[in-house]
Amino acid sequence: MPSPPLLEVNDLYVRFPTPAGPVNAVAGVSFTVSAGETVAVVGESGSGKSVSSLALLGLLGSGNISAGSVLLRDEELVGAAPERLRQLRGSELAMIFQNPMSSLDPLFTIGDQLVEALRAHRPMARRAARARAVELLREVGLPDPERRVRAYPHELSGGQQQRVMVAIALTCEPALLIADEPTTALDVTVEAQILELLRTMQREHGMALLLITHDMAVVAEMADRVVVMYAGRVVEQGPVAEVLRSPRNPYTRALIDSIPTPATPRDQPMPAIAGSVPTPAEAPAGCRFHPRCPSVLDRCSEAEPPLYELRPGRASRCWLHDGALRAGPAPAAGEVHHVA
């Protein structure tokens, strides 16, 4: 029998207050992550990727989970007491945020910030925590860790700061590491080093990795499975090789077609998706992608398609999977509809 997922997100809704009333930034998102697996969540800015990951840790600020379930090792996190979430953050769930320059406290040394993370979850004397901090910096490949542990964040480069963020995330060897755009502010050489570091840490610590990104090249290099989001909805998911080779959703196809290749003509505009992701308050009726979709049908503006299960582990949200657009009432948008 297959082992149960380490993380199971079911029909998650995340709501934020606005002057015009509450809106759902995430609407009915479902996915799983198994032990040791790498799952990438991909989509344009504004698709709900980061909000979904922050919801897992209970770090939504003014927002809240209005519906759905988040199970970590079969423990329900939605509605869990704040003290329980604090215990789980770092020890079971850890996160690397997008920008290390704003995530590290400029008033404290690197060592102080590592020691604080260690002692928050482990009964350790300060001296022992300091020694462990040096070991962690050495483990993530930071040169001269004995000196770097006394440095302040502004004394490190962007790539070195991101290595520190990886070290902080690994202080308690979490079962699941969430990496939210971990290479956004880095040049391509340092990006490759950080991705290789994440692979190495995952292999050595046996962690699962939830990778939030907008970069399909990173998805192809790092992930086992991919979840594609658009305007707060999951629009496609499946094994990475299948989705990249044969995308079934027009949005996924448009994302892939927007990646320049050596064959892209230099005398023509770069390929791009027309328009932009709507805000949660401005989501159109029907399919949320239909105003930008090159394959739009009449029904697309009338009703939102369900998530069609094309086969086990492979799904897409598009009316094109409805064959001849079967007669009868349309399935509910949150429903998973099995395609024969």
N, C-alpha and C positions, 0 to 999 in steps of 0.2 A: 504494500500500500504506500502511495506517496505520502511524504511527511507534510503536516499542515503548514501553511504559510507562517513565516515569522511575523509579518505585518499584513493585515487585511483591512482595507478601506472599502466600506460599503455605502453607496448612495450618499456621499458627503455633501452637505450644503453649508456654506460659510456666508454669513450675512454681515453687512456693515450699515451703520446708520448714515443717512445723507439728509440734507435739507428738504429733499423731495420725498423722504421716506426710506425705509430699509431696502437694500438691494442685495442680491445674491452675487458675490464675486466668484463663487464656486457653486456649481449646480449639478448635483447628482453624480459626483466623481466616484468611481470604483476601480481599484486595482489591488494587486497583491505583490509582496516581495518575499521570496523564500530565503532561507539561510544561505549565505555565501553567494547570492545572486546579485547581479548588477542590473537595475531597472532604470532606464532613462525616461524622464518626463520632458517632452520637448514641445515647443510652440513659440510664437512671437511674444514680445513683451505685452502684458495685459491679458494673457491667456488664462491666468490663474495658477500658474505653476508654483510660484513662491508662496502664495497664500495657502495653497494646499499643504505645502511642507511645513509652514509655520503652524497650521492647525494641528498637525500631528504632535507638536511639542507644547501646545497650549500657549503660544506666543502671539496671539492675534491682536493685542492691544484693544482698540475700541470694537473690534469685530467679535463674532461668536459663532460657534457651530450650532446652527438652527435645526439640523436633522442629520441623521446618518450614524454610522458606527466606525470606530477605529479600534481594531483589536491588535494588541502586541502580545505575542505568546498567549493568545486567547484571553488576555486581560483587557477589559473595556476602558479606553482612555477618555471617551466622551463623557463628561460629567464627573470625572475623577477629581478627588480633592486636590487643591493646589499643592499641598505638602507631598502628596503621592507623585504628582507630576514633577516636582523638584527632585524627588529621589530618582525618578526614571531618567530625567535629563542628565546626560553625561555618563551614567552608569549603563543604561540600556539603549538610549537614543542620544546621538550627538549630531551637531550640525556645524558645517563650515559655511560661513556666510559669504556673500558676494564680494564685499570690499574689506580686506583685512585692515586697511588704513583707518576705517571707521569702526571696526569691530574690536581692535585692541585699544586699551586705555592708555592714552599718552602720558599719564601721570605716574604710571607704575612700570617697573622693569619687566622684561620678559619673564624672568625667573619668578617674580612676585605673582604674576598672573597664572603661571603654571602651578605654582605652589597652592594658590587659592583654589584652583580647580581640583587638584589632588586631595587637599584636606577637606573639601566640601563633601567628598564621597568616600574617603578612606581614613580610618583612624591612624594617622601618621604624625610623627614628630616633625617639626619644621625642618630639622637638619636632614632627615630621611627624605622628606618631600623635595628638598633642594637637590639632593643627589639624584633623585628620580627625574627631576626636571632636566638636569644635564643629560641623563641617559636618553630621554625623549628627544631632545634637540639633536643629539648624535644620531638617533634612529631615523629621523626625518632628513638627515643629510645636511644639517646646518654646520658650516665649518666653524672650528674653534668654539664648541658649545660652552666650555668653561668661561669664556669671555662674553659670549653672546647672552648668557643667562643674566648678566649684569647690565645689558644694554636696554635702552628705551626704544619703543617702536620706531621713532623717527630716525634712528641710527641704522635701520635695516632697509634693504631694497624691497620692492613690492613682492618679488619672488620669495625672499627670505621671510617676510611677514606672513605670506601664505603658508610657508612651511611651519611657522610657529602656530598658525591656526590649526593645521593638521595635527601638530603635537598636542595642543590643548584638547582637540576633539578625541584624541586617543588616550588621554590620561587614565581613563577607567575601562579601556578596552570594550567599547559598546558593541552590542550585537548588530546595530544598524547605524550606519553613518550616512547622513544626508548632506550632500554637497551641492549648494545652491550657486550655480554659475561660478565655480571655483577658479576659473582662468580668465574671467572677463577683462580684468585690468592688466593682464600680463602680455608680454610680447610672445611671438610664436615659439621661440626657443624655450623660454621659461615655462610656457604652457605645456609643452611636451614633457618637461621635467616633472611638473606637478602631477600630470596625468599618470606618468610612470610611477611616481611616488604613491599615488592613491592605489594603483594596481598592486604594488609591492606590499603596502600596508594591509590591503584587503586580503591578500594571499597569506601573509604571515599571521594575521590576527583572526582570520576566518570570519570576517564581517560581511554582512550584506551592505550594498551600496545603492542608495537612491540618488541618482544624478539629475539635477535640474539644469537644463541647458536650452539654448536656442540654436546650437551649432550641430548640424547633422553629421559633420565630420567627426566630432567628439562622440556622438552617439554610435557611429559605425565602429569606432576604435575601441570603445569602452564597454558597451552594454550587451547584455544577453537578450533582454526584451525592451520594447519601447512603448510608451504611452504618449499619444499625440493629443494635445489639448488645444481648444480654440474657444475663446469667449466663455470660459468657465466650464466647458463641457469636454469630456473625453470623446474624440471623434474617430480615433483608430488606435488599436493596440495589437501587439503580436510579437513574434520573434524578430529581432533586428534584421537579420539577413532577408527574411521574407518581406518585411515592410519596406525596406529600402530598395529591394529588387523589383517588387510588384506592389506598390501602394494601391489600396482599394478606395481610399477616400480622396476626393478632389483636393481637399486642403493639404493632405500629406503630399500628394503629387505636386502641388504648387510649391510647397516648401522645398522639395527635392529639385524641382526644375529651376528654382531661384539660385542654386549653387553654381557659380561659374566653374567651367572646366577648361582644359587647354584648347578645346574645340570652340569655345565661345568667341564669336567674332569680335575683334577689338574695335571695329569701326561702328558698332551698334551699341545701344544702351544696355546696361547690365540687366539680366532678367530679374523681374520683381513681381510681387503680387500687388495688383492695383488696390488702392484704398488702404484702410487700416482697421485694426481690431476695434470693435465697438466697446464703449465703456459698459459696465454692468447695467447702468440706468438707461442705456440707449440700445440694448440688444434688440434686433429686429424680430418681428413675428416670423414664425416658421423656422427653417434652418438658419442658424446664426451666421453661416458663411455665405448664404445665397446672394447677398448684394455684390460679392466679390468673385463668385464662382463661375468658371467658364462653362460648366456643365449643368447650369441651372434648369430646372423643370418648373412647370406651373405649380405643382404641389409644394415646391420648396418654400414659397412665400406664404403658404396657407397653414401648414402644420409642420412641427418639428419632427424629424425622423427619429425612430428608436435606434438603439445600438444593436445592429444586426450581428448575430454570432455566425460567422462564415464557416467556422469549424472550431473545435475546442482550442481555446487559446488565441483565436484570431477573430477580431471584431471590427466593425466600421459603422459609423453613423451617417447614412446617406440613403436617400430614396432610390438611388440607382440600383440598390440591391433588392428592390421590391419587384424585380422582373417587369411584368406588364402593369405595374401599379395595381395590385390586387383589389378587387371590388370589396366594399364594406368599409367600416369605420377604420380610421388610421390608428395604429397602436399608440399607446401613451409614450411620450418622449423619454421617460425614465425607464421604460421597459426594455429588457433584452429580448429581441425577437430572433428566433432560430430560423435560419435559411435552410430549406430542404436541399 
